Amino acid sequence: MLEKSFGLIFFLKVPRHESNIRTVYFRITVDGIPREASTRRQWDIERWNQKTERAVGTKEDAKSLNFFLDSLTTKIHEIKTEIMYTGKPITSQKIMDHVMGRITPRARVLEEFQKHNDEMKALIGNGYTEATLERFSITKNHVTAFIKLKYNASDFEFADLNFEFIKDFEFYLRTVRKCSNNTTLKYISNFKKIVIRAIDKEIIIKDPFKSFKGKKTKIVKKPISAKELAELERHQFSTDRLNTVRDIFVFQCYTGLAYIDAFQLQRADIKDGVDGNQWILYERQKTNSTARIPLLPKAIKILEKYKDHPLCLKRGTVLPVSSNQKMNEYLKEIADLCGFPFTLNTHMARRTFGSTVTLNNNVPINVVKEMLGHSSVKQTEAYAITEQATIGREMTLLNKKLKLEKTEISQEDLSTLNRLENEIELIKEKYNISTLS
């Protein structure tokens, strides 16, 4: 909201004891409400022009004071503009507080970061997850280590936060921490949320990220192929531990459940659908969106296999899912034993459902979107990675179609040729001629 009127003046304030040396004050007025403060500079009234609100003369002390007042004027207008950009009301008190440094005195980056993380921890299960908190905790650790390395300090004041800090932090992540481009930008994005929070709380006005630009590297996260999925299902491992993890992964491949949703899946989430068959109907933890998934026979078979598993009975869940860290650790071992030239992880199962199991079997993408619990088809399009086998199958169908069309055209031409030949024979007989040239 813009102010109706704004004014800034500099003047010499009369001291208690009459003297030519007086203190230079400035007054900010917004919508008729004034606020004034001392510049802590003193000046002789005989060398002051109130019309120009500046010192008179060409001496160095006059030039120095006028330069200071010009700089203060610029600063005040910058603060006014920054407040305006936030969309918040501009008041003389708010501008004065920023000029005098009275906005949340000595607010520190890591202190505010910890407050954010503490609040997030208290809200786990109510909009946040342990995984999200862990990401922000790791980011805070990186910022802490960076401040220690760069500034040899235990914290950093928000008032000193600027674009240079952001660029140096990015450089630290890429070099010292050896983070990839996307991981670097992810940590910076997490830190940016803390800075935006500080802006919203009016701890700072300027956004140090204003000029920062980063572009993520597009990574194709491939699913496993139909052949690899079949190999995984057939393989018998020497330990129950690996067989169980493999079964849970296969269940995810045929349902599209994310790790956390498979971990929390309960019998109450499995209901009879409109077709009379068993469906998974649940709220995705990540997005709170409803996922509706008809259960395929292979998924049902796995549920039956583990219905009496001790861990399932203890937790009230349908699958004995371990921690995500353990699952991924065992899946890596499974991939090695199966001879796969890649590492398996829990999220690869969800992509396999979206691509190999559904889209590659001609299930419409809008239907896959509903089963995955996506909010838009655009999210689902990222899963539409066509297998080489699917490309080959489609090209074979196209080749057959082209051959058929070619055959049909040839038969038509042959029929026309036969008709013309018969007409020629009739003409030859009619005119008793042996050849036509």
C-alpha positions as CSV (number, residue, x, y, z in Angstrom):
1,M,0.0,0.0,0.0
2,L,1.5,3.3,-1.0
3,E,1.6,6.3,1.4
4,K,-0.5,9.4,0.6
5,S,2.3,11.8,1.4
6,F,6.0,11.5,2.2
7,G,8.4,14.2,3.5
8,L,12.1,14.3,4.6
9,I,13.8,17.4,6.0
10,F,17.1,18.1,7.8
11,F,17.4,20.8,10.4
12,L,19.5,22.1,13.3
13,K,17.9,21.5,16.6
14,V,18.1,24.3,19.3
15,P,20.1,23.0,22.3
16,R,19.1,23.5,25.9
17,H,21.9,26.0,26.3
18,E,22.1,28.7,23.7
19,S,24.9,28.1,21.3
20,N,25.9,28.4,17.7
21,I,26.8,24.7,17.6
22,R,23.7,22.6,17.2
23,T,22.9,18.9,16.4
24,V,21.7,18.1,12.8
25,Y,18.4,16.3,13.0
26,F,16.2,14.7,10.3
27,R,12.4,14.3,10.2
28,I,10.5,11.7,8.3
29,T,6.8,12.4,7.7
30,V,4.3,9.9,6.2
31,D,0.6,10.7,5.9
32,G,1.1,13.7,8.3
33,I,2.7,11.6,11.0
34,P,6.3,12.8,11.8
35,R,9.2,10.9,13.3
36,E,12.6,12.6,14.0
37,A,16.0,11.5,15.1
38,S,19.5,12.9,15.5
39,T,22.2,12.3,12.9
40,R,24.7,12.6,15.8
41,R,26.5,15.3,13.7
42,Q,26.9,18.8,15.0
43,W,27.2,22.0,12.9
44,D,27.5,25.8,13.3
45,I,24.2,27.6,12.6
46,E,26.2,30.4,10.9
47,R,27.3,27.9,8.2
48,W,23.9,26.3,7.6
49,N,21.3,27.0,4.9
50,Q,17.8,25.8,6.0
51,K,16.4,26.3,2.5
52,T,18.8,23.8,1.0
53,E,19.0,21.8,4.2
54,R,22.8,21.6,3.8
55,A,26.0,23.1,5.1
56,V,27.3,26.1,3.2
57,G,30.9,26.7,2.1
58,T,33.6,24.8,0.3
59,K,35.6,23.6,3.2
60,E,36.2,19.9,3.6
61,D,34.1,19.7,6.8
62,A,31.1,21.2,4.9
63,K,31.6,18.8,2.0
64,S,31.9,15.8,4.4
65,L,28.6,16.7,6.2
66,N,26.7,17.3,2.9
67,F,28.0,13.9,1.5
68,F,26.8,12.2,4.7
69,L,23.3,13.9,4.4
70,D,23.1,12.9,0.7
71,S,23.9,9.3,1.6
72,L,21.4,9.2,4.4
73,T,18.7,10.6,2.0
74,T,19.5,7.9,-0.5
75,K,19.3,5.2,2.3
76,I,15.9,6.5,3.5
77,H,14.4,6.4,0.0
78,E,15.8,2.9,-0.6
79,I,14.2,1.7,2.7
80,K,10.9,3.3,1.7
81,T,11.1,1.6,-1.7
82,E,11.9,-1.8,-0.2
83,I,9.0,-1.6,2.2
84,M,6.7,-0.7,-0.7
85,Y,7.9,-3.8,-2.6
86,T,6.9,-6.0,0.3
87,G,3.3,-4.8,-0.2
88,K,3.1,-3.7,3.5
89,P,1.9,-0.3,4.8
90,I,4.6,2.4,4.8
91,T,4.8,4.4,8.0
92,S,7.2,7.0,9.3
93,Q,7.9,4.8,12.4
94,K,8.7,1.8,10.2
95,I,11.1,3.7,8.1
96,M,12.7,5.3,11.1
97,D,13.1,1.9,12.8
98,H,15.0,0.6,9.8
99,V,17.2,3.7,9.5
100,M,18.1,3.4,13.2
101,G,18.6,-0.4,13.0
102,R,15.8,-1.1,15.5
103,I,14.2,-3.9,13.5
104,T,14.7,-7.1,15.6
105,P,18.1,-6.0,16.9
106,R,20.9,-8.4,16.2
107,A,18.6,-11.0,14.7
108,R,20.9,-14.0,13.7
109,V,20.6,-16.4,10.8
110,L,21.2,-19.7,12.6
111,E,19.0,-18.7,15.5
112,E,16.1,-18.0,13.1
113,F,16.9,-21.2,11.2
114,Q,16.7,-23.2,14.5
115,K,13.3,-21.6,15.4
116,H,12.0,-22.7,12.0
117,N,13.2,-26.2,12.5
118,D,11.8,-26.4,16.0
119,E,8.4,-25.3,14.8
120,M,8.6,-27.8,12.0
121,K,9.4,-30.6,14.4
122,A,6.4,-29.7,16.5
123,L,4.2,-30.0,13.4
124,I,5.4,-33.4,12.2
125,G,2.3,-35.5,11.3
126,N,0.4,-32.2,10.9
127,G,1.6,-31.0,7.5
128,Y,5.3,-32.0,7.8
129,T,7.2,-35.2,7.8
130,E,10.4,-36.4,9.4
131,A,12.1,-36.5,6.0
132,T,11.3,-32.8,5.4
133,L,12.7,-31.8,8.8
134,E,15.8,-33.9,8.1
135,R,16.4,-31.9,4.9
136,F,16.2,-28.6,6.7
137,S,18.4,-29.9,9.5
138,I,21.1,-30.9,7.0
139,T,20.8,-27.5,5.3
140,K,21.3,-25.7,8.6
141,N,24.4,-27.8,9.3
142,H,25.8,-26.7,5.9
143,V,25.1,-23.0,6.6
144,T,26.7,-23.4,10.1
145,A,29.8,-25.0,8.7
146,F,30.0,-22.3,6.0
147,I,29.8,-19.4,8.4
148,K,32.5,-21.0,10.6
149,L,34.8,-21.5,7.6
150,K,34.2,-18.2,5.9
151,Y,33.8,-15.8,8.8
152,N,35.2,-17.8,11.7
153,A,32.0,-17.1,13.6
154,S,29.3,-19.1,15.3
155,D,26.4,-17.2,13.7
156,F,25.7,-14.4,11.2
157,E,23.5,-11.3,11.6
158,F,20.7,-10.9,9.1
159,A,21.6,-7.2,8.7
160,D,24.8,-8.3,7.1
161,L,23.2,-10.9,4.8
162,N,23.7,-10.0,1.1
163,F,24.1,-11.4,-2.4
164,E,27.8,-12.1,-1.8
165,F,26.9,-14.4,1.1
166,I,24.5,-16.4,-1.1
167,K,27.1,-16.8,-3.9
168,D,29.8,-17.8,-1.5
169,F,27.6,-20.3,0.1
170,E,26.8,-21.8,-3.3
171,F,30.5,-22.0,-4.1
172,Y,31.1,-23.7,-0.7
173,L,28.5,-26.3,-1.5
174,R,29.9,-27.1,-4.9
175,T,33.6,-27.2,-3.9
176,V,34.0,-28.0,-0.2
177,R,30.9,-30.2,0.1
178,K,31.2,-31.6,-3.5
179,C,27.5,-31.3,-4.0
180,S,26.0,-31.8,-7.5
181,N,24.2,-28.9,-9.2
182,N,20.7,-30.0,-8.3
183,T,21.7,-30.9,-4.7
184,T,23.4,-27.5,-4.3
185,L,20.2,-25.7,-5.5
186,K,18.1,-27.7,-3.2
187,Y,20.1,-26.7,-0.2
188,I,20.0,-23.0,-1.4
189,S,16.2,-23.3,-1.9
190,N,15.8,-24.5,1.7
191,F,17.9,-21.6,3.0
192,K,15.9,-19.2,0.9
193,K,12.8,-20.2,2.8
194,I,14.4,-19.1,6.0
195,V,15.4,-15.8,4.5
196,I,11.8,-15.2,3.1
197,R,10.5,-16.0,6.6
198,A,12.8,-13.3,8.0
199,I,11.5,-10.8,5.4
200,D,7.9,-11.7,6.4
201,K,8.8,-11.1,10.0
202,E,10.4,-7.8,9.0
203,I,13.7,-8.8,10.3
204,I,15.2,-7.6,7.0
205,I,13.8,-5.7,4.1
206,K,16.1,-6.5,1.2
207,D,16.0,-10.0,-0.3
208,P,19.6,-11.1,-0.8
209,F,18.3,-13.8,-3.3
210,K,16.9,-11.1,-5.6
211,S,19.6,-11.4,-8.2
212,F,20.4,-15.1,-7.6
213,K,19.7,-17.4,-10.4
214,G,20.2,-21.2,-10.6
215,K,19.0,-23.7,-13.1
216,K,18.5,-27.3,-12.2
217,T,20.0,-30.1,-14.4
218,K,17.2,-32.2,-15.9
219,I,17.7,-35.8,-14.9
220,V,15.8,-38.7,-16.4
221,K,15.0,-41.0,-13.5
222,K,14.4,-44.3,-15.3
223,P,12.1,-47.1,-14.1
224,I,13.0,-50.8,-14.4
225,S,11.9,-52.5,-17.5
226,A,9.3,-55.2,-17.8
227,K,12.0,-57.8,-18.3
228,E,13.9,-56.6,-15.3
229,L,10.7,-56.6,-13.2
230,A,10.0,-60.2,-14.2
231,E,13.6,-61.2,-13.3
232,L,13.3,-59.6,-9.9
233,E,10.0,-61.5,-9.3
234,R,11.5,-64.8,-10.3
235,H,14.7,-64.5,-8.3
236,Q,14.9,-66.4,-5.0
237,F,17.3,-64.9,-2.5
238,S,19.1,-66.9,0.2
239,T,17.7,-64.8,3.1
240,D,14.1,-64.0,4.1
241,R,15.2,-60.4,4.7
242,L,16.0,-59.9,1.0
243,N,12.9,-61.8,-0.2
244,T,10.7,-59.6,2.0
245,V,12.3,-56.4,0.7
246,R,11.9,-57.6,-2.9
247,D,8.2,-58.4,-2.3
248,I,7.6,-54.9,-0.8
249,F,9.4,-53.3,-3.8
250,V,7.3,-55.5,-6.3
251,F,4.1,-54.5,-4.4
252,Q,5.1,-50.8,-4.9
253,C,5.7,-51.6,-8.6
254,Y,2.1,-52.8,-9.0
255,T,0.5,-50.1,-6.9
256,G,2.6,-47.0,-7.3
257,L,2.8,-46.4,-3.6
258,A,5.6,-44.1,-2.3
259,Y,7.8,-45.5,0.5
260,I,6.0,-43.6,3.3
261,D,2.6,-44.7,2.0
262,A,3.6,-48.3,1.7
263,F,5.1,-48.1,5.2
264,Q,1.8,-46.7,6.7
265,L,-0.7,-48.7,4.6
266,Q,-3.3,-50.3,6.8
267,R,-6.0,-52.9,6.2
268,A,-8.6,-50.1,6.6
269,D,-7.1,-48.4,3.5
270,I,-8.1,-51.4,1.4
271,K,-11.8,-51.4,0.4
272,D,-14.2,-52.7,-2.2
273,G,-14.2,-50.5,-5.2
274,V,-17.1,-49.7,-7.5
275,D,-16.3,-52.8,-9.6
276,G,-16.5,-55.1,-6.6
277,N,-12.8,-55.7,-6.5
278,Q,-10.2,-54.6,-3.9
279,W,-8.9,-51.1,-4.1
280,I,-6.4,-49.0,-2.1
281,L,-8.2,-45.8,-1.1
282,Y,-6.0,-43.5,1.0
283,E,-4.7,-39.9,1.5
284,R,-1.1,-39.5,0.3
285,Q,1.0,-38.2,3.2
286,K,3.1,-36.0,1.0
287,T,0.3,-34.1,-0.7
288,N,-2.9,-35.0,1.2
289,S,-4.4,-35.9,-2.1
290,T,-6.6,-39.0,-2.5
291,A,-5.1,-42.0,-4.4
292,R,-7.4,-44.6,-5.8
293,I,-5.7,-47.8,-6.9
294,P,-7.4,-51.0,-8.1
295,L,-5.3,-53.9,-6.7
296,L,-3.7,-56.2,-9.3
297,P,-3.5,-59.9,-8.6
298,K,0.2,-59.9,-7.9
299,A,-0.2,-57.1,-5.4
300,I,-3.1,-59.0,-3.7
301,K,-0.9,-62.2,-3.5
302,I,1.8,-60.2,-1.7
303,L,-0.7,-58.8,0.8
304,E,-2.0,-62.3,1.6
305,K,1.6,-63.5,2.1
306,Y,2.3,-61.0,4.9
307,K,-1.1,-60.7,6.5
308,D,0.1,-62.7,9.6
309,H,3.6,-61.3,9.7
310,P,4.6,-60.4,13.4
311,L,5.6,-56.8,12.5
312,C,2.4,-56.2,10.6
313,L,0.3,-57.5,13.5
314,K,2.3,-55.3,15.9
315,R,2.0,-52.1,13.9
316,G,-1.4,-52.7,12.4
317,T,0.0,-52.4,8.8
318,V,-0.3,-54.7,5.8
319,L,3.4,-54.9,5.0
320,P,6.6,-55.3,7.1
321,V,8.3,-52.3,5.7
322,S,11.7,-51.3,7.3
323,S,13.1,-47.8,7.4
324,N,13.7,-46.1,4.1
325,Q,17.5,-46.2,4.7
326,K,17.4,-49.9,5.4
327,M,15.1,-50.6,2.4
328,N,17.5,-48.8,0.0
329,E,20.5,-50.5,1.5
330,Y,18.9,-53.9,0.9
331,L,17.6,-53.0,-2.5
332,K,21.2,-52.1,-3.5
333,E,22.2,-55.6,-2.5
334,I,19.3,-57.1,-4.4
335,A,20.3,-55.2,-7.6
336,D,23.8,-56.6,-7.3
337,L,22.5,-60.2,-6.9
338,C,20.2,-59.8,-9.9
339,G,23.0,-58.5,-12.0
340,F,21.3,-55.1,-12.7
341,P,23.7,-52.4,-14.0
342,F,22.0,-49.8,-11.8
343,T,21.0,-49.3,-8.1
344,L,17.5,-49.9,-7.0
345,N,15.8,-47.5,-4.6
346,T,12.2,-47.3,-3.2
347,H,11.1,-44.4,-5.4
348,M,12.1,-46.4,-8.5
349,A,9.2,-48.7,-7.8
350,R,6.7,-45.8,-8.1
351,R,8.2,-44.8,-11.4
352,T,8.0,-48.4,-12.6
353,F,4.3,-48.4,-11.8
354,G,3.8,-45.1,-13.6
355,S,5.8,-46.1,-16.7
356,T,6.4,-49.8,-17.2
357,V,3.2,-51.2,-15.6
358,T,0.6,-48.7,-16.7
359,L,1.5,-46.2,-19.4
360,N,3.5,-48.7,-21.4
361,N,0.4,-51.0,-21.3
362,N,-1.7,-48.2,-22.8
363,V,-3.4,-47.1,-19.5
364,P,-4.5,-43.5,-20.2
365,I,-2.3,-40.9,-18.5
366,N,-5.2,-39.2,-16.8
367,V,-6.1,-42.6,-15.2
368,V,-2.4,-43.1,-14.1
369,K,-2.5,-39.5,-12.6
370,E,-5.5,-40.5,-10.4
371,M,-3.8,-43.7,-9.2
372,L,-0.5,-41.9,-8.4
373,G,-2.4,-39.2,-6.5
374,H,-0.9,-36.4,-8.7
375,S,-2.4,-33.0,-8.7
376,S,-1.9,-32.5,-12.4
377,V,-1.1,-34.5,-15.5
378,K,2.1,-32.5,-15.9
379,Q,3.4,-34.4,-12.8
380,T,2.5,-37.7,-14.4
381,E,4.2,-36.8,-17.7
382,A,7.6,-37.1,-15.9
383,Y,6.8,-40.8,-15.4
384,A,6.0,-41.3,-19.1
385,I,9.4,-42.9,-20.0
386,T,8.8,-45.2,-22.9
387,E,10.6,-48.5,-22.9
388,Q,12.7,-49.7,-25.8
389,A,10.4,-52.7,-26.0
390,T,7.4,-50.5,-26.3
391,I,9.0,-48.5,-29.1
392,G,9.9,-51.7,-30.9
393,R,6.3,-53.0,-30.5
394,E,4.8,-49.8,-31.8
395,M,7.1,-49.7,-34.8
396,T,6.3,-53.3,-35.6
397,L,2.6,-52.5,-35.6
398,L,3.3,-49.5,-37.8
399,N,5.4,-51.6,-40.2
400,K,2.5,-54.2,-40.5
401,K,0.1,-51.4,-41.2
402,L,2.2,-49.9,-43.9
403,K,2.7,-53.3,-45.5
404,L,-1.1,-53.9,-45.4
405,E,-1.8,-50.6,-47.1
406,K,0.8,-51.4,-49.7
407,T,-0.7,-54.8,-50.4
408,E,-4.2,-53.3,-50.7
409,I,-3.0,-50.7,-53.2
410,S,-1.3,-53.4,-55.3
411,Q,-4.4,-55.5,-55.4
412,E,-6.5,-52.5,-56.6
413,D,-4.0,-51.8,-59.3
414,L,-4.0,-55.4,-60.3
415,S,-7.8,-55.4,-60.6
416,T,-7.8,-52.4,-62.8
417,L,-5.1,-53.9,-65.0
418,N,-7.2,-57.1,-65.4
419,R,-10.2,-55.1,-66.4
420,L,-8.3,-53.1,-69.0
421,E,-6.8,-56.3,-70.4
422,N,-10.3,-57.8,-70.8
423,E,-11.5,-54.7,-72.6
424,I,-8.5,-54.9,-75.0
425,E,-9.3,-58.5,-75.8
426,L,-12.9,-57.6,-76.7
427,I,-11.7,-54.8,-79.0
428,K,-9.3,-57.2,-80.7
429,E,-12.0,-59.8,-81.3
430,K,-14.4,-57.1,-82.6
431,Y,-12.0,-55.7,-85.1
432,N,-10.3,-59.0,-85.9
433,I,-6.8,-57.8,-85.1
434,S,-4.0,-59.7,-83.5
435,T,-2.1,-56.8,-81.8
436,L,-2.6,-53.3,-80.7
437,S,0.2,-50.8,-80.7
